[in-house]
């Protein structure tokens, strides 16, 4: 929502178009993040990404709210 690359209004237009086209989509919002999700949400984003791959590619059920270790920011 603080994205300095793509305004939230453009994201809402994309969502509107997907809904009107009856397309399935997944959306994960980080309200206090700029264009990247950053180190504060890194572990959460990693878990959600893995959950998505497990669900969509493996057709399995990921462990519920699996605790991810904190990710260190890149040097």
N, C-alpha and C positions, 0 to 999 in steps of 0.2 A: 504494500500500500504506500510505501515511501519510495517506490521504484523511481530512479532518476533516469531510466532508459525508456521504459514503456509506461505511460500514464495509466492509472487504474481505469479511466474511462474507456481506453482502447481494449483492455481486458474484458470489461463489461460488454462492449460491442461484440467481441468474439464469442463470449458466452451466449449472448442473445442470438447470434447467428447459428450457433450450434443447436440451441434449443429449437429455434424455428425450423431447422433442417432435420429435427428429430434424431440428432447424433448423440451417441453416448460419449461422455467425457469425464475425466477425473480432474479435480482441481484441489490444490493444496495452497493455502494462503498463509504467508508469514506477515502479519500486520506491521511489525516494526523493522522490516528488512528492506534494503534497497534491492537492486536487480538480482544479486546473488543472495542466497539465504544466510550466509555468514557463519562464523564459528559458534555463535550463541545457539543456533538451531541445527548445527551440523549433525549431531548425534541423532536428533529426532528425524531429520531429513533422511539420513542414512537408513534408519530403521524403516521408515515409510517406503523408501525406494525398494529395500529388500522385501518388505511385505508385498509390495506390488508385483515384483518379479516372481515371488513364490506363488502368489495367487493367480497371476495371469499366465505365466510360462509353465510352471510346474503343476498348475491346477490343484494345489495343496493349500492347506490352511496354515498360515504362519503362527508362531506362538504369540499369544495375546500380550501386547505391550512389553515385548522383550527388552530388557534394559541394555542399552548400548553404552559403551564407554565414551567418555567425553573425547571429542576429536580435537587435536591440537591444530592451531592455525598454521598455514604454510609459512615457511621461513623465506 
